């Protein structure tokens, strides 16, 4: 399915930490049905409406091993673009819907500033694999294998954590994790405007980081070419 195929979904409620339903492990899907496909459509609609790049079924109260992702940036008209994606990311058709995802290959450690629709307004650096190969079933029940790196690889790992009842704050140090949890307990979540401001700061930080990585790779390629 393509981007326009998901235009008529229904927005679902996104659960927020510390809702206990977020800690339930997702159950494997034996057969992809029309009901599952409707859930996919609604999850993608919800993800877009929340300005997210990924969403797992447990986040909307469905304890299933299902996730949806679209890490493509958008242009000034709000349309998805491939600008800034890695070569591997460009080869993956998005949005992605994958049932029973399983990582079969992962390598090259990296770090990234992660946030979560279930922990809105909070961002922290998390260590992940930069390259992954993930197998699973698509929305038609067909086996698929995704080979990717960059933000898409990171997002896949982040959403797969949800299927195990884990949040990105569980991957932080005890001190950083407790700082976020205590702040939520004491003052609750920031309002929509504050969340938007934090997201913009993170986007700018990610953009600067991407430029640095791109410049480093270019310099390395030029150096290799002179040998």
C-alpha positions in Angstrom: 0.0 0.0 0.0 1.1 3.5 -0.6 0.8 6.8 1.2 -2.6 7.8 -0.1 -4.1 4.4 0.7 -4.1 5.3 4.4 -5.9 8.6 4.0 -9.3 7.6 5.6 -8.3 6.1 8.9 -9.7 7.0 12.3 -7.6 8.6 15.0 -7.0 6.3 18.0 -6.1 7.2 21.6 -2.3 7.0 22.2 -1.6 5.6 25.7 0.8 7.5 27.8 3.3 6.3 30.5 2.6 5.1 33.2 -0.5 3.4 31.7 0.0 -0.3 32.6 -1.2 -1.5 29.1 2.1 -0.2 27.7 3.9 -2.9 29.7 2.0 -5.8 28.1 3.9 -7.9 25.5 2.3 -8.0 22.0 0.9 -11.3 20.9 1.9 -12.8 17.5 -0.6 -12.5 14.7 -1.2 -15.9 13.1 -3.2 -14.6 10.2 -3.6 -11.0 8.9 -7.3 -10.3 8.6 -9.4 -7.3 7.4 -9.7 -6.3 11.0 -6.0 -6.1 11.3 -5.8 -4.1 8.1 -8.3 -1.6 9.5 -6.1 -1.3 12.6 -3.1 -0.6 10.4 -5.0 2.2 8.6 -6.1 3.7 11.9 -2.7 3.5 13.4 -1.1 5.2 10.4 -3.7 7.9 10.6 -3.0 8.3 14.3 0.7 8.4 13.7 0.4 11.2 11.2 -2.1 13.2 13.3 0.3 13.0 16.2 3.3 14.1 14.0 5.0 10.9 14.9 7.3 8.7 12.8 6.3 5.3 14.3 3.6 3.7 16.3 3.2 0.2 17.9 -0.1 -1.6 18.5 0.4 -1.7 22.3 0.5 2.2 22.3 -3.2 2.2 21.1 -4.3 -0.5 23.5 -3.9 -3.5 21.2 -1.6 -6.2 22.5 -0.4 -7.3 19.1 3.0 -7.6 17.4 2.3 -4.9 14.9 4.0 -1.6 14.1 3.7 1.2 11.6 6.4 3.6 10.5 7.0 6.5 8.2 10.3 8.3 8.8 10.3 10.3 5.6 10.6 14.1 6.1 8.0 16.3 4.5 8.4 19.3 2.2 6.8 22.8 2.6 3.5 21.4 1.4 3.5 18.6 3.9 4.1 15.9 1.3 6.7 13.2 2.0 10.1 13.4 0.4 13.2 11.3 0.2 15.5 14.3 0.9 18.0 13.4 3.6 17.3 9.7 3.6 20.2 7.2 3.3 20.5 5.0 0.1 19.1 2.1 2.0 16.2 4.0 3.5 15.2 5.2 0.0 14.8 1.6 -1.1 12.1 0.9 1.5 8.6 1.9 0.6 6.9 3.9 3.3 4.7 4.0 5.3 5.6 0.5 6.6 3.2 -1.9 8.3 4.8 -5.0 9.7 3.3 -7.8 11.7 5.5 -10.1 13.9 8.7 -8.2 13.2 11.9 -9.9 14.1 15.5 -8.6 13.9 17.7 -11.1 12.1 20.8 -9.0 11.7 22.0 -5.9 13.6 25.3 -4.2 13.6 27.2 -0.9 13.9 26.3 0.8 17.2 25.1 4.4 17.1 23.3 6.9 19.3 20.2 9.0 18.6 18.0 11.5 20.3 14.7 9.6 20.8 11.3 10.7 21.9 8.0 8.8 22.1 4.3 9.5 21.5 3.6 7.7 24.8 6.1 9.9 26.7 5.5 13.2 24.9 7.8 16.1 25.4 10.8 14.2 26.6 13.9 13.3 24.6 17.1 11.5 25.4 20.0 9.9 23.7 19.7 6.1 23.2 22.1 3.6 21.9 20.9 1.4 19.0 22.2 -0.6 16.1 22.7 1.6 13.0 22.0 -1.3 10.6 19.2 -3.9 10.9 17.5 -6.5 8.9 13.9 -7.1 10.0 11.6 -9.9 8.8 7.9 -10.1 9.3 4.5 -10.0 7.5 3.1 -7.1 5.5 -0.6 -6.0 5.6 -1.4 -8.7 3.1 0.2 -11.5 5.2 3.2 -11.8 2.9 6.7 -12.3 4.2 8.9 -9.3 3.9 12.5 -8.5 4.8 13.6 -4.9 5.4 17.3 -4.1 5.2 18.0 -0.5 6.3 20.1 1.9 8.4 19.8 5.4 9.7 16.6 6.7 11.3 14.5 4.0 9.9 16.6 1.3 11.5 16.5 3.2 14.8 12.7 3.6 14.6 12.2 -0.1 13.9 14.1 -1.0 17.0 12.3 1.7 19.1 8.8 0.4 18.0 9.8 -3.2 18.5 10.7 -2.4 22.1 7.0 -1.5 22.6 6.1 -5.0 21.5 8.1 -6.3 24.5 6.4 -3.8 26.9 9.5 -1.5 26.9 9.8 2.2 26.5 12.8 4.2 25.4 13.2 5.6 29.0 13.9 2.0 30.1 17.1 2.1 28.0 18.4 5.2 29.9 20.6 5.2 32.9 18.9 4.9 36.3 19.4 8.6 37.0 18.1 9.9 33.6 15.2 7.5 33.6 14.1 8.4 37.1 14.5 12.1 36.4 11.9 11.8 33.6 9.6 9.6 35.6 9.6 11.8 38.6 9.0 14.9 36.5 5.9 13.3 34.9 4.7 12.1 38.3 5.2 15.6 39.8 4.0 18.0 37.0 2.5 15.7 34.4 3.2 16.1 30.7 4.0 19.4 28.9 1.2 21.1 26.9 1.1 20.7 23.1 3.0 24.0 22.4 5.8 22.9 24.7 6.0 19.5 23.1 6.2 21.1 19.6 9.0 23.4 20.8 11.0 20.4 22.2 10.4 18.5 18.9 11.7 21.4 16.9 14.9 21.6 19.0 15.5 17.9 18.5 14.9 18.2 14.7 17.5 20.9 14.5 19.9 18.9 16.6 19.3 15.9 14.3 19.8 18.0 11.2 23.1 19.3 12.4 24.2 15.8 13.3 23.2 14.5 9.9 25.3 17.3 8.2 28.3 16.4 10.3 28.0 12.7 9.4 27.5 13.5 5.7 30.5 15.8 5.7 32.7 13.2 7.4 31.6 10.5 4.9 32.4 12.9 2.0 35.8 13.7 3.4 36.5 10.0 3.9 35.4 9.2 0.3 37.6 12.0 -1.1 40.6 10.7 1.0 40.0 7.2 -0.3 39.9 8.5 -3.9 43.3 10.1 -3.6 45.0 6.8 -2.6 
